[in-house]
Amino acid sequence: MGVVAVVFWSFGSSLIYLGAQESGTWPFVAVASLTGGTLLLLARGLLNGELHTAVRLPWRLWIAPIFCFVIYGLVWPWALASSTSRQVFGVSLINYLWPVLTVLFSAWWVPGARLTARIVLALVLAIAGLVSANLHQIQQLSSGNIGSWARWGRHLLPYGLAFTAALTWAIYSALLARWRDLAKDYVTSPIGFLLLGLIGCVITAATRHSLPKLTGFGTLMTALYGAGPLAVGYLLWEIALARARVQTLSLIAAATPILSTFLLCVFLNKLPGVELVLAAALVSAGVGLSVKG
């Protein structure tokens, strides 16, 4: 179940990039999140026979983890949708800083956890991978050929959003680890996705985006993302966490940067360069090393 969840998540970047550009970022977020949240609530009711552990959350989970969950769900699709076809690979990999950052934050916040040389090395490997993935963009920025400040802002926006996504998801994960005794009895993803969907609807209305059509490629990508990575991916991962060692599952998840990058290349019909292959391998190595730390 953990492997299947990782496979579903690996399709996430491709589905977001194609679906959000076709349907509009906020309609995509609204429909996909409401779809995922509704399916997760239905599954919770069928498998557990109750819904209060997914809806009536303790105040500590509302204050920080749910807040971080929603921020992540807003900025991550925005980051991919605002990327160019050359940027999207590097932007996608920035998201996978979150496992290393989670371990780093846990060393400060979680009782019994500590910062080790292995964690520092993992962070160095992950950063080296991101530099490799974005080498062309870094060279372009350093050459000063971007143009006006507005173009600089548009160029840097996806990277800032992707880093914010990695940071907020790392904080979310580290806080759940700190409050493990509390969090193990509740699930935050269903209500998190429903809130995210409602916010997406508000932003869609405020920015006067039209809702995606009932037919077409964009609607297909939106539905697949909501039902696949969001609903099935999160559901299987939560079931797997209750039945397997978290270290083993986390090592499985370390393959996500490589698989996600490969799928992006397939969807966009591009051959990965040496820098991109090296980048994905370094980020995955950093994730795996941080878990073992």
KEMIMI-110023 format. One line per 5 residues: number of its first residue (from 1); their letters; for each residue x, y, z of N, C-alpha, C. Coordinates in steps of 0.001 Angstrom, whole numbers, plus 500000, padded with zeros to 6 digits. Layout:
N
NUM	a	X,Y,Z,X,Y,Z,X,Y,Z ~ ...;
//
This chain:
293
1	mgvva	500821,498788,500000,500000,500000,500000,500851,501256,500000 ~ 501982,501206,500713,502892,502348,500714,503483,502607,499341 ~ 503846,501539,498638,504402,501678,497283,503357,502263,496337 ~ 502137,501773,496421,501072,502279,495546,500801,503755,495834 ~ 500811,504142,497124,500610,505546,497491,501691,506427,496879;
6	vvfws	502938,505977,496938,504054,506741,496365,503893,506881,494853 ~ 503442,505818,494193,503222,505882,492749,502152,506926,492421 ~ 501055,506916,493180,500001,507907,492955,500530,509324,493176 ~ 501289,509529,494250,501841,510865,494539,502800,511312,493446 ~ 503511,510369,492850,504489,510721,491827,503837,511300,490580;
11	fgssl	502561,510984,490368,501822,511573,489252,501382,513003,489552 ~ 501510,513428,490823,500966,514713,491247,501481,515903,490469 ~ 502800,516032,490335,503382,517198,489652,502894,517299,488213 ~ 502846,516174,487515,502403,516174,486111,500932,516566,486000 ~ 500098,515996,486856,498667,516295,486801,498388,517748,487155;
16	iylga	499111,518264,488156,498925,519675,488536,499351,520588,487397 ~ 500544,520359,486866,501086,521244,485834,500172,521295,484615 ~ 499726,520131,484149,498878,520088,482963,497454,520540,483260 ~ 496919,520087,484404,495532,520408,484738,495320,521860,485104 ~ 496225,522423,485917,496066,523814,486354,496251,524784,485204;
21	qesgt	497157,524479,484284,497333,525360,483140,496136,525308,482196 ~ 495483,524161,482143,494335,524006,481260,493055,524593,481866 ~ 492837,524357,483176,491587,524754,483814,491682,526064,484584 ~ 492896,526513,484870,493087,527644,485763,493500,527122,487133 ~ 494449,527786,487770,494999,527283,489027,493932,527094,490092;
26	wpfva	493115,528120,490317,492193,528062,491461,490973,527191,491210 ~ 490396,527169,490016,489372,526151,489765,489920,524729,489917 ~ 491153,524531,489474,491785,523215,489625,491896,522845,491108 ~ 492418,523776,491920,492574,523522,493351,491219,523258,494003 ~ 490212,524069,493658,488897,523933,494271,488279,522569,493992;
31	vaslt	488214,522196,492726,487534,520953,492342,488314,519725,492811 ~ 489629,519728,492606,490437,518568,493005,490410,518372,494518 ~ 490527,519460,495286,490554,519350,496745,489209,518904,497305 ~ 488114,519458,496776,486784,519028,497237,486543,517564,496891 ~ 487025,517146,495723,486898,515737,495332,487679,514836,496279;
36	ggtll	488948,515191,496527,489778,514385,497416,489251,514354,498835 ~ 488850,515514,499379,488334,515562,500750,487063,514764,500917 ~ 486143,514866,499956,484883,514124,500034,485123,512621,499987 ~ 485983,512180,499071,486278,510740,498969,486964,510220,500230 ~ 487852,511024,500820,488516,510600,502058,487532,510499,503213;
41	llarg	486586,511432,503297,485566,511349,504348,484689,510113,504170 ~ 484298,509839,502936,483492,508645,502670,484254,507378,503042 ~ 485528,507321,502688,486347,506155,503025,486505,506013,504528 ~ 486683,507144,505226,486806,507112,506689,485546,506543,507325 ~ 484388,506985,506817,483129,506490,507358,482923,505010,507085;
46	llnge	483312,504552,505893,483120,503151,505546,484089,502240,506293 ~ 485372,502664,506397,486395,501808,506999,486381,501856,508524 ~ 486075,503016,509099,486124,503172,510555,484747,503242,511196 ~ 483733,503451,510409,482381,503525,510957,482107,504805,511727 ~ 482937,505816,511590,482746,507105,512275,483496,508192,511519;
51	lhtav	483100,509449,511789,483723,510580,511117,484274,511614,512093 ~ 484004,511464,513393,484391,512528,514324,485905,512678,514437 ~ 486674,511587,514208,488135,511696,514282,488721,512394,513055 ~ 487886,512639,512054,488343,513374,510872,487775,514790,510822 ~ 486819,515083,511706,486153,516391,511679,486341,517154,512985;
56	rlpwr	486137,516485,514105,486246,517139,515420,487685,517016,515924 ~ 488562,517830,515343,489979,517754,515673,490300,518584,516910 ~ 491291,518183,517709,491741,518993,518840,492254,520352,518377 ~ 492166,521349,519251,492506,522716,518859,493951,522838,518405 ~ 494863,522035,518973,496269,522137,518570,496476,521748,517109;
61	lwiap	495698,520787,516643,495803,520386,515241,495208,521451,514321 ~ 494209,522178,514786,493619,523246,513993,494570,524431,513868 ~ 495230,524789,514954,496018,526027,514982,497201,525991,514019 ~ 497996,524927,514048,499205,524897,513225,499152,523878,512084 ~ 498945,522575,512344,499005,521612,511234,497993,521885,510117;
66	ifcfv	496732,522151,510464,495741,522408,509423,496083,523681,508654 ~ 496575,524696,509359,496987,525940,508706,498090,525658,507688 ~ 499106,524891,508105,500206,524559,507194,499715,523702,506027 ~ 498790,522798,506309,498219,521927,505277,497568,522767,504179 ~ 496781,523755,504587,496065,524590,503629,497035,525473,502842;
71	iyglv	498018,526069,503535,499001,526903,502833,499742,526076,501786 ~ 500150,524867,502162,500829,523981,501215,499945,523710,499999 ~ 498679,523403,500253,497765,523084,499164,497490,524246,498229 ~ 497710,525464,498712,497529,526639,497868,498786,526965,497061 ~ 499941,526943,497718,501151,527424,497042,501775,526386,496117;
76	wpwal	501567,525097,496396,502215,524081,495568,501638,524039,494149 ~ 500309,523967,493976,499790,524048,492601,500110,525385,491933 ~ 500087,526458,492696,500410,527777,492163,501837,527809,491625 ~ 502764,527167,492365,504169,527119,491940,504310,526409,490598 ~ 503671,525262,490460,503794,524495,489215,503082,525186,488060;
81	assts	501896,525736,488331,501125,526368,487268,501802,527627,486734 ~ 502593,528297,487567,503262,529526,487138,504651,529255,486554 ~ 505038,527976,486472,506344,527610,485921,506287,527492,484400 ~ 507416,527748,483772,507541,527458,482350,507897,525979,482192 ~ 507873,525504,480958,508200,524097,480711,509658,523793,481055;
86	rqvfg	510520,524813,481071,511921,524604,481453,512089,524665,482973 ~ 511241,525432,483645,511359,525590,485090,510729,524440,485866 ~ 509708,523812,485307,508848,522937,486093,509598,521767,486733 ~ 510649,521264,486083,511382,520132,486639,512116,520535,487924 ~ 512820,521653,487872,513518,522123,489062,512578,522550,490149;
91	vslin	511469,523215,489780,510466,523643,490759,509849,522428,491445 ~ 509556,521397,490663,508978,520176,491236,509905,519545,492271 ~ 511207,519527,491980,512147,518904,492908,512308,519699,494204 ~ 512103,521027,494151,512213,521828,495373,511226,521330,496423 ~ 510058,520892,495981,509046,520384,496913,509590,519240,497767;
96	ylwpv	510500,518452,497187,510995,517267,497895,512113,517584,498887 ~ 512280,518870,499169,513106,519245,500329,512392,518929,501633 ~ 511057,518773,501574,510305,518676,502829,510689,517476,503711 ~ 511011,516277,503173,511386,515205,504107,512660,515530,504887 ~ 513653,516135,504203,514901,516484,504881,514642,517591,505898;
101	ltvlf	513849,518594,505515,513523,519682,506442,512704,519166,507627 ~ 511862,518169,507390,511076,517591,508490,511984,516989,509547 ~ 512977,516225,509090,513922,515612,510025,514724,516695,510744 ~ 515088,517749,510013,515834,518856,510605,515013,519552,511684 ~ 513747,519867,511395,512884,520517,512379,512581,519585,513550;
106	sawwv	512430,518300,513253,512137,517334,514324,513278,517259,515334 ~ 514508,517474,514853,515656,517461,515771,515552,518581,516800 ~ 514840,519638,516464,514667,520759,517387,513383,520656,518201 ~ 512333,520078,517611,511012,520136,518224,510542,518829,518853 ~ 511004,517695,518341,510484,516409,518806,511377,515863,519916;
111	pgarl	510818,515570,521088,511620,515011,522179,512308,513714,521771 ~ 513581,513610,522066,514351,512413,521743,515040,512467,520398 ~ 514597,513345,519508,515250,513486,518202,516441,514424,518330 ~ 517449,514225,517492,518639,515075,517576,519231,515274,516183 ~ 519982,516353,516065,520640,516672,514802,521938,515880,514693;
116	tariv	522120,515171,513589,523314,514356,513390,524036,514788,512117 ~ 525268,514315,511988,526040,514613,510782,525367,514026,509552 ~ 524662,512914,509722,523968,512283,508602,522859,513194,508070 ~ 522145,513868,508966,521075,514778,508552,521656,515970,507804 ~ 522765,516500,508306,523419,517629,507641,523870,517221,506241;
121	lalvl	524448,516022,506121,524875,515523,504814,523680,515346,503883 ~ 522562,514869,504429,521350,514696,503631,520877,516033,503069 ~ 520937,517074,503902,520532,518401,503452,521470,518914,502355 ~ 522764,518658,502515,523743,519073,501505,523469,518370,500175 ~ 523179,517067,500222,522882,516314,498998,521625,516852,498313;
126	aiagl	520587,517117,499110,519340,517620,498536,519539,518984,497885 ~ 520282,519872,498551,520545,521201,497999,521385,521092,496727 ~ 522378,520200,496731,523201,519987,495534,522332,519514,494370 ~ 521356,518657,494661,520446,518199,493623,519607,519328,493061 ~ 519133,520214,493927,518321,521347,493466,519147,522315,492629;
131	vsanl	520407,522516,493002,521292,523382,492211,521499,522781,490828 ~ 521702,521456,490771,521890,520780,489492,520646,520894,488613 ~ 519459,520729,489226,518212,520788,488465,517943,522178,487916 ~ 518389,523199,488640,518099,524581,488253,519338,525320,487757 ~ 520339,524574,487279,521610,525180,486897,521431,526205,485774;
136	hqiqq	520632,525859,484782,520422,526796,483662,519761,528081,484151 ~ 518741,527937,485022,518036,529114,485535,518959,529972,486400 ~ 519823,529331,487184,520776,530072,488016,521752,530855,487138 ~ 522226,530223,486076,523134,530903,485151,522445,532077,484470 ~ 521176,531899,484147,520428,532979,483500,520250,534159,484448;
141	lssgn	519968,533858,485723,519808,534916,486709,521120,535656,486954 ~ 522210,534893,487064,523500,535505,487349,524006,536345,486182 ~ 523519,536052,484960,523966,536817,483797,523284,538175,483705 ~ 522164,538322,484441,521446,539593,484441,520640,539840,483188 ~ 520296,538762,482453,519577,538918,481188,518061,538766,481330;
146	igswa	517569,538762,482558,516137,538566,482763,515332,539773,482293 ~ 515860,540977,482518,515143,542168,482079,514625,542991,483236 ~ 513374,543436,483158,512782,544325,484163,512556,543599,485481 ~ 512283,544427,486519,512001,543850,487838,510756,542976,487809 ~ 509773,543351,486997,508550,542552,486890,508864,541163,486326;
151	rwgrh	509749,541109,485333,510138,539814,484769,510944,539003,485772 ~ 511779,539676,486561,512511,538988,487630,511528,538347,488610 ~ 510510,539137,488981,509523,538625,489928,508790,537417,489386 ~ 508347,537493,488120,507650,536357,487501,508563,535145,487381 ~ 509838,535397,487126,510799,534302,486964,511056,533589,488296;
156	llpyg	511140,534361,489378,511479,533791,490680,510263,533270,491448 ~ 509065,533709,491058,507856,533340,491793,507692,531833,491989 ~ 507807,530999,490944,507609,529562,491155,508570,528967,492175 ~ 509817,529464,492199,510796,528923,493146,510454,529311,494580 ~ 510033,530558,494765,509639,530996,496100,508429,530234,496607;
161	lafta	507449,530016,495722,506257,529271,496110,506587,527815,496429 ~ 507442,527197,495617,507816,525798,495847,508560,525640,497165 ~ 509453,526599,497489,510167,526522,498760,509207,526724,499926 ~ 508236,527626,499773,507217,527810,500811,506429,526530,501025 ~ 506129,525822,499927,505426,524546,500027,506243,523530,500813;
166	altwa	507527,523409,500475,508394,522464,501193,508493,522823,502665 ~ 508593,524105,502954,508742,524572,504339,507478,524296,505146 ~ 506310,524627,504603,505065,524445,505349,504746,522964,505549 ~ 505051,522123,504546,504765,520695,504733,505746,520073,505734 ~ 506958,520563,505771,507922,520073,506759,507476,520457,508171;
171	iysal	506992,521684,508344,506489,522116,509651,505281,521274,510050 ~ 504383,521060,509102,503198,520221,509341,503615,518825,509823 ~ 504551,518215,509117,504976,516854,509452,505704,516801,510790 ~ 506556,517791,511047,507301,517810,512307,506374,518025,513495 ~ 505357,518863,513342,504406,519083,514433,503585,517830,514711;
176	larwr	503187,517121,513661,502459,515866,513878,503347,514838,514580 ~ 504658,514867,514266,505585,513965,514949,505734,514359,516422 ~ 505753,515654,516702,505872,516132,518078,504627,515754,518890 ~ 503454,515861,518267,502196,515544,518934,501682,514173,518511 ~ 502595,513213,518410,502253,511887,517886,501129,511224,518672;
181	dlakd	501170,511321,519995,500141,510678,520820,498755,511246,520545 ~ 498716,512513,520175,497445,513151,519844,497059,512886,518400 ~ 498015,513013,517492,497734,512920,516060,497387,511500,515612 ~ 497854,510471,516346,497621,509101,515888,496144,508716,515915 ~ 495339,509433,516695,493914,509111,516792,493052,509936,515844;
186	yvtsp	493672,510854,515096,492918,511730,514210,493580,511780,512833 ~ 492784,512115,511810,493327,512348,510471,492989,513783,510069 ~ 493980,514483,509563,493791,515895,509222,493524,516129,507737 ~ 493825,515138,506902,493729,515368,505460,492306,515617,504950 ~ 491252,514892,505406,489921,515158,504840,489454,516592,505057;
191	igfll	489509,517066,506302,489054,518419,506581,489989,519441,505951 ~ 491290,519103,505872,492247,520000,505235,491920,520211,503773 ~ 491593,519127,503064,491257,519241,501643,489931,519969,501433 ~ 488953,519723,502303,487670,520410,502159,487829,521915,502381 ~ 488611,522302,503384,488886,523723,503609,489616,524325,502414;
196	lglig	490582,523583,501910,491346,524040,500750,490437,524223,499535 ~ 489496,523299,499356,488566,523411,498255,487666,524633,498374 ~ 487199,524908,499589,486353,526082,499808,487128,527369,499551 ~ 488382,527417,500008,489216,528597,499755,489458,528749,498253 ~ 489683,527628,497572,489844,527676,496129,488614,528236,495437;
201	cvita	487422,527884,495929,486178,528418,495356,486093,529928,495565 ~ 486471,530379,496769,486429,531817,497069,487387,532580,496161 ~ 488627,532052,496013,489611,532726,495152,489144,532720,493702 ~ 488540,531599,493270,488021,531514,491900,486971,532585,491662 ~ 486055,532733,492632,485000,533737,492490,485577,535152,492538;
206	atrhs	486547,535370,493441,487120,536707,493611,487925,537138,492389 ~ 488589,536167,491764,489405,536497,490582,488641,536308,489277 ~ 487347,535939,489417,486441,535815,488269,486908,534785,487254 ~ 487500,533702,487771,487805,532577,486890,486527,531793,486651 ~ 486349,531303,485466,485214,530419,485204,485575,529005,485637;
211	lpklt	484578,528285,486120,484816,526907,486515,485150,526075,485286 ~ 485977,525024,485452,486338,524209,484295,485119,523545,483666 ~ 485189,523320,482367,484077,522683,481676,483936,521238,482123 ~ 482750,520690,481915,482480,519330,482342,483179,518308,481460 ~ 483636,518715,480310,484384,517819,479439,485714,518473,479101;
216	gfgtl	486638,517679,478640,487910,518240,478226,489076,517728,479034 ~ 490261,518018,478519,491500,517529,479101,491732,518067,480510 ~ 491436,519369,480718,491655,519969,482032,490803,519325,483106 ~ 489540,519045,482791,488652,518399,483756,489141,516996,484089 ~ 489636,516279,483080,490161,514934,483302,491354,514980,484257;
221	mtaly	492301,515909,484024,493464,516031,484891,493057,516408,486319 ~ 492068,517297,486433,491594,517736,487749,490973,516571,488515 ~ 490111,515819,487839,489451,514683,488490,490454,513605,488875 ~ 491410,513341,487985,492418,512324,488286,493274,512727,489481 ~ 493625,514007,489574,494428,514462,490700,493650,514358,492013;
226	gagpl	492386,514770,492002,491588,514700,493222,491340,513277,493684 ~ 491036,512386,492738,490722,511006,493103,491968,510158,493319 ~ 493073,510501,492619,494292,509689,492699,495244,510105,493791 ~ 496166,511066,493524,497139,511471,494538,496506,511945,495847 ~ 495390,512703,495761,494799,513237,496989,494006,512184,497751;
231	avgyl	493053,511513,497106,492189,510567,497813,492875,509211,498040 ~ 493194,508514,496962,493761,507166,497080,495154,507221,497730 ~ 495979,508181,497301,497335,508276,497843,497348,508471,499344 ~ 496593,509443,499833,496567,509719,501273,495921,508582,502051 ~ 494857,508001,501506,494177,506903,502196,495102,505705,502369;
236	lweia	495761,505275,501298,496646,504118,501381,497835,504384,502306 ~ 498346,505620,502276,499487,505941,503129,499102,505875,504600 ~ 497913,506377,504953,497462,506339,506348,497256,504898,506817 ~ 496707,504044,505931,496536,502633,506281,497897,501964,506440 ~ 498832,502279,505528,500164,501679,505590,500904,502102,506862;
241	larar	500734,503359,507277,501416,503838,508489,501008,503045,509723 ~ 499785,502557,509731,499296,501800,510882,499772,500347,510856 ~ 500359,499910,509741,500698,498490,509606,502162,498220,509304 ~ 502951,499262,509097,504362,499056,508733,505230,500057,509474 ~ 506532,499779,509512,507471,500686,510167,507587,501963,509352;
246	vqtls	507512,503111,510044,507547,504389,509352,508873,504593,508628 ~ 509977,504041,509186,511283,504177,508529,511281,503483,507168 ~ 510662,502288,507115,510596,501553,505854,509758,502307,504822 ~ 508617,502825,505261,507758,503575,504355,508440,504845,503864 ~ 509177,505496,504737,509861,506729,504357,510956,506461,503329;
251	liaaa	511625,505319,503462,512639,504955,502466,511992,504677,501108 ~ 510795,504081,501131,510055,503877,499884,509722,505224,499255 ~ 509304,506171,500112,508931,507504,499616,510120,508255,499033 ~ 511339,507843,499393,512533,508515,498861,512657,508357,497348 ~ 511925,507390,496788,511959,507198,495333,511068,508197,494605;
256	tpils	510244,508946,495339,509285,509845,494707,509929,510906,493814 ~ 511020,511595,494231,511605,512605,493333,512014,512046,491978 ~ 512610,510839,491964,513033,510236,490697,511828,509864,489847 ~ 510833,509206,490467,509656,508765,489721,508847,509963,489226 ~ 508702,510979,490067,507956,512173,489674,508623,512886,488496;
261	tfllc	509953,512989,488536,510694,513626,487443,510552,512822,486160 ~ 510642,511506,486258,510476,510639,485085,509093,510826,484453 ~ 508048,510879,485299,506691,511032,484781,506484,512405,484144 ~ 507104,513435,484701,507038,514755,484085,507640,514723,482685 ~ 508767,514047,482549,509407,513920,481231,508486,513198,480252;
266	vflnk	507793,512162,480727,506879,511408,479862,505708,512284,479437 ~ 505077,512962,480411,503904,513784,480122,504250,514954,479210 ~ 505438,515546,479403,505829,516703,478602,506629,516310,477364 ~ 506826,514993,477179,507519,514475,475991,508915,515079,475852 ~ 509669,515038,476960,511023,515575,476956,512003,514531,477468;
271	lpgve	513179,514527,476885,514237,513642,477365,514978,514337,478506 ~ 515176,513661,479650,515880,514295,480762,517368,514437,480461 ~ 517927,515603,480777,519353,515807,480617,520130,515192,481776 ~ 521437,515200,481664,522297,514635,482713,522084,515370,484030 ~ 521956,516714,483951,521780,517502,485177,520501,517104,485904;
276	lvlaa	519422,516853,485147,518146,516511,485768,518186,515131,486406 ~ 518798,514164,485723,518928,512816,486283,519765,512856,487563 ~ 520874,513583,487516,521730,513718,488690,520983,514410,489817 ~ 520206,515445,489480,519465,516190,490494,518456,515305,491218 ~ 517666,514559,490452,516665,513682,491059,517322,512625,491943;
281	alvsa	518441,512078,491490,519160,511066,492270,519705,511660,493570 ~ 520241,512878,493521,520800,513518,494717,519690,513843,495728 ~ 518564,514366,495238,517461,514685,496150,516931,513414,496804 ~ 516767,512351,496019,516299,511072,496569,517299,510515,497581 ~ 518599,510634,497276,519625,510167,498211,519567,510958,499507;
286	gvgls	519334,512270,499391,519204,513096,500592,518025,512687,501432 ~ 516879,512405,500782,515686,511971,501507,515939,510652,502232 ~ 516508,509675,501503,516785,508384,502108,517771,508475,503255 ~ 518797,509283,503099,519809,509436,504144,519232,510114,505374 ~ 518356,511098,505177,517766,511793,506313,516880,510878,507137;
291	vkg	516176,509959,506461,515320,509006,507169,516148,508099,508043 ~ 517283,507637,507524,518151,506740,508287,518849,507476,509422 ~ 518847,508843,509351,519507,509609,510399,518744,509630,511675;
//
